[in-house]
Amino acid sequence: MLERLLREYVREGSAAFSLPDGRRLMVGDDPDPPVAVRLADWATLRRIAAKPALAVGEAFMDGGLIMERGSIYDLVDLVARRPMQSLGLLGRLRARMDQANDRRASRQNVAHHYDLSYDLYRRFLDQDMQYSCAVFERPDMTLEEAQAAKKRRLAAKLLLQPGMRVLDIGCGWGGLALTLAELGAEVVGVTLSQEQLTIARARAEERGLSNRVRFELCDYRDVQGPFDRIISVGMFEHVGVPNFPAYFDAVSRLLSDDGVAVIHSIGRKDGPGATQPWIAKYIFPGGYIPALSEVLPAIEPTGMWVTDVEILRLHYAETLRHWRQRFMARREEIAGLYDERFCRMWEFYLVVSEIAFRRRGHMVFQLQLSKRVDAVPLTRDYLGDFQTRAAASVRAA
């Protein structure tokens, strides 16, 4: 039974699996495979056989799955080469139930991930604490350069002008809002994370921007407008399909008649799916990566125009590679903050996430929305000039 399971999951390449009694199972035709795994006990083996999508990550966290050759990245990459399977009706229904995300659930889910110690995140993110996909305009960009490029591109798509009132939905630790303020905007950033709120406010004080940026602990459904511009980066993945209509209704309600909104979110190219079970349990409870076929129908009833759609493909894979390398370089420090099990959990999270973008159809989409058909230029020519001016303006500030 185990051999059949392994052959089902390892379709390309080769691997060796050592059982608790010393027996060795080989998959593939390489007698000395680059990936070798040891299963520490029979209980681990039984859990993996019963629920592989959940139990492999748990076994790695708990020390029951031991990499004897290669890394956990190599093992996950090997398994990810198998064809993706479609989600049945029952799976789709269960996925919708998991995405309810009412106000109470939203706060709990956000706290689970984003209220972890700031000392954790600052050890592997860029200096501006951007916890979302960077834009690698050149392959040799540093993480800091690519995150700055991402912010410039978003500001350009907003057609930001000094004095505009901007709402940042899901503002994180405040980096994007502070950059928009440096470009002359008046910004309101909202978050459900108390930890992020505290840090964002302190950063605004340190940079002398408290007069232009206000951070609030607030659900987007409770915000009062209007705003000239609305930006939301890396937050839409926590909304859930059942709440998409309410989300875009809120964006439409809060946006001025000649306003522009930009939504930046992870997406999937293969149609509706479900959150990977281990990720849903340990990393992002209530989270869901949507397909555009689930997003656009929720926008249409609002009457807003989708004035631009951009798909960023491998940019997040590269972002996660940088995060993973930085995390591993400071692993001992992070283990001191938490423990070794936590480090294995986060290593597995960063690995699974990166490979999802390399092999499992994940990407990032940026949607530009407006109420008026002529609210934005008719071509993208404005983006390059705006980004050049924005870069000069931020350097001068």
FILO-825027 format. One record per residue (C-alpha): x, y, z; residue number from 1; chain. Coordinates in steps of 0.05 Angstrom, whole numbers. Each point is the difference from the previous one (the first is absolute). Layout:
% FILO-825027
+--------+--------+--------+-----+-------+
:     xx :     yy :     zz :  nr : kette :
+--------+--------+--------+-----+-------+
:      X :      Y :      Z : NUM :     A :
...
+--------+--------+--------+-----+-------+
//
This chain:
% FILO-825027
+--------+--------+--------+-----+-------+
:     xx :     yy :     zz :  nr : kette :
+--------+--------+--------+-----+-------+
:      0 :      0 :      0 :   1 :     A :
:     56 :     48 :     17 :   2 :     A :
:     37 :    -15 :    -64 :   3 :     A :
:    -63 :     15 :    -40 :   4 :     A :
:     -8 :     65 :     37 :   5 :     A :
:     72 :     20 :    -14 :   6 :     A :
:     -6 :    -16 :    -74 :   7 :     A :
:    -64 :     41 :     -2 :   8 :     A :
:     35 :     61 :     29 :   9 :     A :
:     69 :     -7 :    -32 :  10 :     A :
:    -14 :     -1 :    -75 :  11 :     A :
:     67 :     30 :    -22 :  12 :     A :
:     69 :     -8 :     29 :  13 :     A :
:     24 :    -49 :     53 :  14 :     A :
:     -2 :     -5 :     76 :  15 :     A :
:     16 :    -51 :     55 :  16 :     A :
:    -44 :    -10 :     61 :  17 :     A :
:     27 :    -36 :     61 :  18 :     A :
:    -53 :    -34 :     44 :  19 :     A :
:      4 :     -5 :     76 :  20 :     A :
:     22 :    -73 :     -4 :  21 :     A :
:     58 :     16 :    -46 :  22 :     A :
:    -31 :    -20 :    -66 :  23 :     A :
:     10 :     47 :    -59 :  24 :     A :
:    -50 :     16 :    -54 :  25 :     A :
:     26 :     30 :    -65 :  26 :     A :
:    -41 :     42 :    -48 :  27 :     A :
:     27 :     16 :    -69 :  28 :     A :
:     59 :    -31 :    -36 :  29 :     A :
:     59 :     34 :     34 :  30 :     A :
:     36 :    -50 :     45 :  31 :     A :
:     31 :     58 :     39 :  32 :     A :
:    -56 :     51 :      1 :  33 :     A :
:     12 :     73 :     20 :  34 :     A :
:    -58 :     -2 :     50 :  35 :     A :
:      0 :    -49 :     58 :  36 :     A :
:    -51 :      1 :     56 :  37 :     A :
:     -4 :    -39 :     65 :  38 :     A :
:    -66 :    -11 :     36 :  39 :     A :
:     15 :     -3 :     74 :  40 :     A :
:    -59 :    -43 :     23 :  41 :     A :
:    -61 :    -38 :    -24 :  42 :     A :
:    -49 :     52 :     28 :  43 :     A :
:     31 :     52 :    -47 :  44 :     A :
:     -6 :    -48 :    -59 :  45 :     A :
:    -73 :    -15 :     16 :  46 :     A :
:    -17 :     75 :      4 :  47 :     A :
:     34 :     15 :    -66 :  48 :     A :
:    -35 :    -59 :    -34 :  49 :     A :
:    -68 :     24 :     26 :  50 :     A :
:      7 :     75 :    -13 :  51 :     A :
:     63 :     16 :    -39 :  52 :     A :
:    -18 :     73 :    -16 :  53 :     A :
:     -4 :     15 :     74 :  54 :     A :
:     45 :    -51 :     32 :  55 :     A :
:     65 :     10 :    -40 :  56 :     A :
:      6 :     71 :     27 :  57 :     A :
:    -18 :    -23 :     70 :  58 :     A :
:     50 :    -56 :     -2 :  59 :     A :
:     55 :     48 :    -22 :  60 :     A :
:    -19 :     48 :     56 :  61 :     A :
:     -1 :    -54 :     53 :  62 :     A :
:     64 :    -35 :    -22 :  63 :     A :
:    -34 :    -63 :    -25 :  64 :     A :
:     22 :     13 :    -72 :  65 :     A :
:     75 :      8 :     -4 :  66 :     A :
:     38 :     23 :    -62 :  67 :     A :
:     62 :    -44 :     -6 :  68 :     A :
:     19 :     26 :    -69 :  69 :     A :
:    -24 :     64 :    -33 :  70 :     A :
:    -44 :     51 :     34 :  71 :     A :
:    -75 :      6 :     14 :  72 :     A :
:     -1 :     47 :    -60 :  73 :     A :
:     26 :    -57 :    -44 :  74 :     A :
:    -53 :    -48 :     25 :  75 :     A :
:    -58 :     49 :     -8 :  76 :     A :
:     25 :     20 :    -69 :  77 :     A :
:      2 :    -73 :    -20 :  78 :     A :
:    -72 :    -13 :     23 :  79 :     A :
:    -25 :     65 :    -32 :  80 :     A :
:     18 :    -26 :    -70 :  81 :     A :
:    -61 :    -45 :      0 :  82 :     A :
:    -61 :     25 :    -39 :  83 :     A :
:    -49 :     42 :     39 :  84 :     A :
:    -67 :    -32 :     16 :  85 :     A :
:    -67 :     34 :     -8 :  86 :     A :
:    -41 :     15 :     62 :  87 :     A :
:    -66 :    -37 :      5 :  88 :     A :
:    -67 :     30 :     21 :  89 :     A :
:      8 :    -21 :     73 :  90 :     A :
:     69 :     31 :      2 :  91 :     A :
:    -26 :     66 :    -29 :  92 :     A :
:    -56 :      2 :     51 :  93 :     A :
:     47 :    -13 :     58 :  94 :     A :
:     47 :     54 :    -26 :  95 :     A :
:    -57 :     51 :     -1 :  96 :     A :
:    -18 :    -18 :     72 :  97 :     A :
:     72 :     11 :     22 :  98 :     A :
:     -1 :     70 :    -30 :  99 :     A :
:    -58 :     29 :     40 : 100 :     A :
:     45 :     52 :     32 : 101 :     A :
:    -50 :     42 :     38 : 102 :     A :
:     28 :     56 :     43 : 103 :     A :
:     18 :    -44 :     59 : 104 :     A :
:     31 :    -54 :    -42 : 105 :     A :
:     39 :     52 :    -40 : 106 :     A :
:     31 :     29 :     63 : 107 :     A :
:     18 :    -69 :     26 : 108 :     A :
:     30 :    -23 :    -66 : 109 :     A :
:     41 :     64 :     -7 : 110 :     A :
:     26 :     -6 :     71 : 111 :     A :
:     22 :    -72 :    -13 : 112 :     A :
:     51 :     21 :    -51 : 113 :     A :
:     13 :     75 :      3 : 114 :     A :
:      3 :      9 :     75 : 115 :     A :
:     62 :    -42 :      4 : 116 :     A :
:     61 :     37 :     25 : 117 :     A :
:     25 :     58 :    -41 : 118 :     A :
:     69 :    -28 :     16 : 119 :     A :
:    -16 :    -60 :    -42 : 120 :     A :
:    -22 :     37 :    -63 : 121 :     A :
:     56 :     52 :      2 : 122 :     A :
:     51 :    -57 :     -4 : 123 :     A :
:    -20 :    -22 :    -70 : 124 :     A :
:    -40 :     56 :    -33 : 125 :     A :
:     31 :     61 :    -34 : 126 :     A :
:     16 :     63 :     39 : 127 :     A :
:    -69 :     30 :    -15 : 128 :     A :
:    -36 :    -63 :     26 : 129 :     A :
:    -37 :    -15 :    -65 : 130 :     A :
:    -35 :    -67 :     10 : 131 :     A :
:    -26 :     -8 :    -71 : 132 :     A :
:     25 :    -14 :    -70 : 133 :     A :
:     58 :     43 :    -24 : 134 :     A :
:     10 :     20 :    -72 : 135 :     A :
:     66 :    -22 :    -29 : 136 :     A :
:     10 :     47 :    -59 : 137 :     A :
:     70 :    -30 :     -8 : 138 :     A :
:     22 :    -70 :     21 : 139 :     A :
:     58 :     28 :     41 : 140 :     A :
:    -43 :     45 :     43 : 141 :     A :
:      8 :     -4 :     75 : 142 :     A :
:    -63 :    -13 :     41 : 143 :     A :
:      1 :     73 :     23 : 144 :     A :
:      4 :     25 :    -71 : 145 :     A :
:    -56 :    -46 :    -24 : 146 :     A :
:    -46 :     20 :     57 : 147 :     A :
:     12 :     74 :    -16 : 148 :     A :
:    -16 :    -15 :    -73 : 149 :     A :
:    -66 :    -32 :     22 : 150 :     A :
:    -20 :     61 :     40 : 151 :     A :
:     17 :     47 :    -58 : 152 :     A :
:    -41 :    -42 :    -48 : 153 :     A :
:    -60 :      1 :     46 : 154 :     A :
:      5 :     75 :     10 : 155 :     A :
:      3 :      8 :    -76 : 156 :     A :
:    -63 :    -42 :    -10 : 157 :     A :
:    -35 :     44 :     52 : 158 :     A :
:     20 :     61 :    -41 : 159 :     A :
:     17 :     30 :     67 : 160 :     A :
:      4 :     76 :      7 : 161 :     A :
:     19 :     42 :     61 : 162 :     A :
:    -58 :     15 :     46 : 163 :     A :
:    -42 :    -61 :    -20 : 164 :     A :
:    -35 :    -37 :     56 : 165 :     A :
:     20 :    -74 :     -2 : 166 :     A :
:    -27 :    -61 :     36 : 167 :     A :
:     47 :    -59 :     11 : 168 :     A :
:    -41 :    -62 :     16 : 169 :     A :
:     43 :    -49 :     37 : 170 :     A :
:     59 :     47 :     12 : 171 :     A :
:     47 :    -49 :     33 : 172 :     A :
:     58 :     34 :     36 : 173 :     A :
:    -14 :     64 :    -39 : 174 :     A :
:     56 :      0 :    -51 : 175 :     A :
:    -43 :     13 :    -62 : 176 :     A :
:    -43 :     52 :     35 : 177 :     A :
:     62 :     37 :     23 : 178 :     A :
:     28 :     -1 :    -71 : 179 :     A :
:    -65 :     28 :    -28 : 180 :     A :
:      2 :     55 :     53 : 181 :     A :
:     71 :     17 :    -21 : 182 :     A :
:    -28 :     10 :    -69 : 183 :     A :
:    -48 :     52 :     28 : 184 :     A :
:    -64 :    -40 :     15 : 185 :     A :
:    -43 :      1 :     62 : 186 :     A :
:     -6 :    -73 :     20 : 187 :     A :
:    -45 :    -40 :     46 : 188 :     A :
:     25 :    -71 :     12 : 189 :     A :
:    -44 :    -53 :     31 : 190 :     A :
:     20 :    -67 :     29 : 191 :     A :
:    -29 :    -53 :     46 : 192 :     A :
:     68 :    -15 :     31 : 193 :     A :
:     16 :     35 :     66 : 194 :     A :
:     73 :    -17 :     -8 : 195 :     A :
:      3 :     31 :    -70 : 196 :     A :
:    -39 :     61 :     23 : 197 :     A :
:     49 :     15 :     56 : 198 :     A :
:     61 :     -6 :    -46 : 199 :     A :
:    -32 :     40 :    -56 : 200 :     A :
:    -16 :     58 :     46 : 201 :     A :
:     70 :     -1 :     29 : 202 :     A :
:     30 :      1 :    -70 : 203 :     A :
:    -43 :     60 :    -20 : 204 :     A :
:     25 :     38 :     62 : 205 :     A :
:     73 :    -18 :    -14 : 206 :     A :
:     -5 :     24 :    -72 : 207 :     A :
:    -38 :     64 :     17 : 208 :     A :
:    -61 :    -20 :    -39 : 209 :     A :
:    -53 :     -4 :     54 : 210 :     A :
:    -32 :     63 :    -28 : 211 :     A :
:    -12 :    -35 :    -68 : 212 :     A :
:    -13 :    -73 :     21 : 213 :     A :
:    -51 :    -27 :     49 : 214 :     A :
:     -1 :    -74 :     18 : 215 :     A :
:    -63 :    -31 :     29 : 216 :     A :
:    -21 :    -68 :     28 : 217 :     A :
:    -61 :     -7 :    -44 : 218 :     A :
:    -37 :    -49 :    -45 : 219 :     A :
:     -5 :     25 :    -72 : 220 :     A :
:    -75 :     -9 :      5 : 221 :     A :
:     -4 :     55 :     53 : 222 :     A :
:     42 :     53 :    -35 : 223 :     A :
:    -33 :     66 :    -19 : 224 :     A :
:     19 :     35 :    -66 : 225 :     A :
:      6 :     27 :    -50 : 226 :     A :
:     72 :     -8 :    -24 : 227 :     A :
:     34 :     23 :    -63 : 228 :     A :
:     41 :    -64 :     -3 : 229 :     A :
:     -5 :    -69 :     32 : 230 :     A :
:     56 :    -51 :      3 : 231 :     A :
:     -1 :    -70 :     28 : 232 :     A :
:     62 :    -44 :     -2 : 233 :     A :
:      2 :    -72 :     25 : 234 :     A :
:    -65 :      6 :     38 : 235 :     A :
:    -51 :    -26 :    -50 : 236 :     A :
:     24 :    -71 :     11 : 237 :     A :
:    -32 :      4 :     69 : 238 :     A :
:    -69 :     23 :    -23 : 239 :     A :
:    -30 :    -66 :    -25 : 240 :     A :
:    -45 :    -10 :    -60 : 241 :     A :
:    -66 :      7 :     39 : 242 :     A :
:     23 :     71 :     19 : 243 :     A :
:     24 :     23 :    -68 : 244 :     A :
:    -65 :     37 :    -16 : 245 :     A :
:      2 :     37 :     67 : 246 :     A :
:     74 :     16 :    -11 : 247 :     A :
:    -10 :     31 :    -68 : 248 :     A :
:    -63 :     35 :     22 : 249 :     A :
:     42 :     33 :     55 : 250 :     A :
:     54 :     20 :    -50 : 251 :     A :
:    -53 :     31 :    -46 : 252 :     A :
:    -34 :     35 :     59 : 253 :     A :
:     65 :     29 :     26 : 254 :     A :
:     28 :     22 :    -67 : 255 :     A :
:    -14 :     70 :    -26 : 256 :     A :
:    -34 :      6 :    -68 : 257 :     A :
:     65 :     15 :    -36 : 258 :     A :
:     42 :    -45 :     46 : 259 :     A :
:     45 :    -59 :    -15 : 260 :     A :
:     11 :    -64 :     40 : 261 :     A :
:     54 :    -53 :     -8 : 262 :     A :
:     -7 :    -70 :     29 : 263 :     A :
:     63 :    -43 :      4 : 264 :     A :
:    -12 :    -73 :     18 : 265 :     A :
:     26 :    -70 :     -9 : 266 :     A :
:    -42 :    -39 :    -50 : 267 :     A :
:     -3 :    -67 :    -33 : 268 :     A :
:     -1 :    -13 :    -75 : 269 :     A :
:    -37 :    -66 :      0 : 270 :     A :
:    -68 :     21 :     25 : 271 :     A :
:    -33 :     -6 :     68 : 272 :     A :
:     35 :    -45 :     51 : 273 :     A :
:     11 :     -9 :     74 : 274 :     A :
:     53 :     22 :     49 : 275 :     A :
:     54 :    -52 :     12 : 276 :     A :
:    -20 :    -35 :     65 : 277 :     A :
:     66 :     10 :     37 : 278 :     A :
:      2 :     74 :    -19 : 279 :     A :
:    -73 :      9 :     22 : 280 :     A :
:     14 :    -32 :     68 : 281 :     A :
:     67 :     29 :     19 : 282 :     A :
:     12 :     63 :    -40 : 283 :     A :
:    -61 :     35 :    -29 : 284 :     A :
:    -65 :    -24 :     30 : 285 :     A :
:    -58 :     27 :    -40 : 286 :     A :
:     47 :     19 :    -57 : 287 :     A :
:    -16 :    -16 :    -73 : 288 :     A :
:     37 :     13 :    -66 : 289 :     A :
:    -54 :     19 :    -51 : 290 :     A :
:     -4 :    -10 :    -75 : 291 :     A :
:    -17 :     61 :    -41 : 292 :     A :
:    -63 :    -37 :    -22 : 293 :     A :
:    -23 :      7 :     73 : 294 :     A :
:     21 :     73 :      7 : 295 :     A :
:    -26 :     35 :    -63 : 296 :     A :
:    -73 :    -22 :     10 : 297 :     A :
:      1 :     34 :     68 : 298 :     A :
:     24 :     65 :    -31 : 299 :     A :
:    -51 :      3 :    -57 : 300 :     A :
:    -62 :     16 :     43 : 301 :     A :
:     35 :     61 :     30 : 302 :     A :
:      3 :     34 :    -68 : 303 :     A :
:     75 :     14 :      8 : 304 :     A :
:     46 :     -6 :    -60 : 305 :     A :
:     58 :    -48 :      1 : 306 :     A :
:     47 :     48 :    -35 : 307 :     A :
:     63 :    -43 :      4 : 308 :     A :
:     19 :    -71 :     17 : 309 :     A :
:     73 :    -21 :      9 : 310 :     A :
:     24 :    -71 :     16 : 311 :     A :
:     66 :     -7 :     37 : 312 :     A :
:     23 :    -71 :     -8 : 313 :     A :
:     67 :    -20 :     30 : 314 :     A :
:     11 :     65 :     39 : 315 :     A :
:    -29 :    -30 :     64 : 316 :     A :
:     42 :    -63 :     -8 : 317 :     A :
:     62 :     44 :     -1 : 318 :     A :
:    -26 :     40 :     59 : 319 :     A :
:    -11 :    -63 :     41 : 320 :     A :
:     69 :    -26 :    -20 : 321 :     A :
:     31 :     62 :     30 : 322 :     A :
:    -43 :     -7 :     63 : 323 :     A :
:     18 :    -73 :      8 : 324 :     A :
:     74 :     13 :     -8 : 325 :     A :
:     -2 :     57 :     51 : 326 :     A :
:    -41 :    -42 :     48 : 327 :     A :
:     48 :    -59 :     -4 : 328 :     A :
:     60 :     47 :      9 : 329 :     A :
:    -29 :     23 :     67 : 330 :     A :
:    -33 :    -64 :     20 : 331 :     A :
:     38 :     -6 :     66 : 332 :     A :
:    -24 :     69 :     21 : 333 :     A :
:    -72 :    -17 :    -18 : 334 :     A :
:      5 :    -66 :     38 : 335 :     A :
:     20 :     42 :     60 : 336 :     A :
:    -63 :     41 :     -8 : 337 :     A :
:    -45 :    -61 :     -8 : 338 :     A :
:     27 :    -71 :     -6 : 339 :     A :
:     25 :    -51 :    -50 : 340 :     A :
:    -69 :    -26 :    -17 : 341 :     A :
:    -22 :     71 :    -17 : 342 :     A :
:     60 :      7 :    -46 : 343 :     A :
:    -16 :    -64 :    -36 : 344 :     A :
:    -72 :     23 :     -7 : 345 :     A :
:     21 :     66 :    -32 : 346 :     A :
:     52 :    -33 :    -44 : 347 :     A :
:    -54 :    -47 :    -27 : 348 :     A :
:    -47 :     59 :    -10 : 349 :     A :
:     51 :     40 :    -40 : 350 :     A :
:     18 :    -61 :    -41 : 351 :     A :
:    -71 :    -21 :    -17 : 352 :     A :
:    -18 :     72 :    -17 : 353 :     A :
:     59 :     11 :    -47 : 354 :     A :
:    -13 :    -66 :    -37 : 355 :     A :
:    -74 :     18 :     -7 : 356 :     A :
:     23 :     57 :    -44 : 357 :     A :
:     51 :    -40 :    -38 : 358 :     A :
:    -40 :    -63 :    -14 : 359 :     A :
:    -72 :      4 :     25 : 360 :     A :
:    -31 :     57 :    -39 : 361 :     A :
:      3 :     56 :     52 : 362 :     A :
:     12 :     71 :    -23 : 363 :     A :
:    -15 :     72 :     21 : 364 :     A :
:    -52 :     44 :    -33 : 365 :     A :
:     -7 :     75 :      5 : 366 :     A :
:    -68 :     28 :    -17 : 367 :     A :
:    -10 :     74 :    -13 : 368 :     A :
:    -72 :     23 :     11 : 369 :     A :
:    -37 :     65 :    -12 : 370 :     A :
:    -71 :     25 :     -4 : 371 :     A :
:     11 :     44 :    -61 : 372 :     A :
:     20 :    -28 :    -67 : 373 :     A :
:     50 :     57 :    -10 : 374 :     A :
:     29 :      2 :     71 : 375 :     A :
:     66 :    -29 :    -23 : 376 :     A :
:     41 :      8 :    -65 : 377 :     A :
:    -20 :    -44 :    -58 : 378 :     A :
:     69 :    -33 :     -5 : 379 :     A :
:     54 :    -20 :     51 : 380 :     A :
:     50 :     50 :    -26 : 381 :     A :
:     -7 :     42 :     63 : 382 :     A :
:     28 :    -55 :     46 : 383 :     A :
:     73 :      8 :    -18 : 384 :     A :
:      2 :     76 :      7 : 385 :     A :
:    -37 :     -2 :     66 : 386 :     A :
:     46 :    -52 :     29 : 387 :     A :
:     61 :     40 :    -19 : 388 :     A :
:    -28 :     63 :     33 : 389 :     A :
:    -22 :    -39 :     61 : 390 :     A :
:     69 :    -30 :     10 : 391 :     A :
:     31 :     70 :     -3 : 392 :     A :
:    -52 :     29 :     47 : 393 :     A :
:     11 :    -54 :     54 : 394 :     A :
:     75 :      8 :     -4 : 395 :     A :
:     -7 :     75 :      9 : 396 :     A :
:    -46 :    -10 :     60 : 397 :     A :
+--------+--------+--------+-----+-------+
//
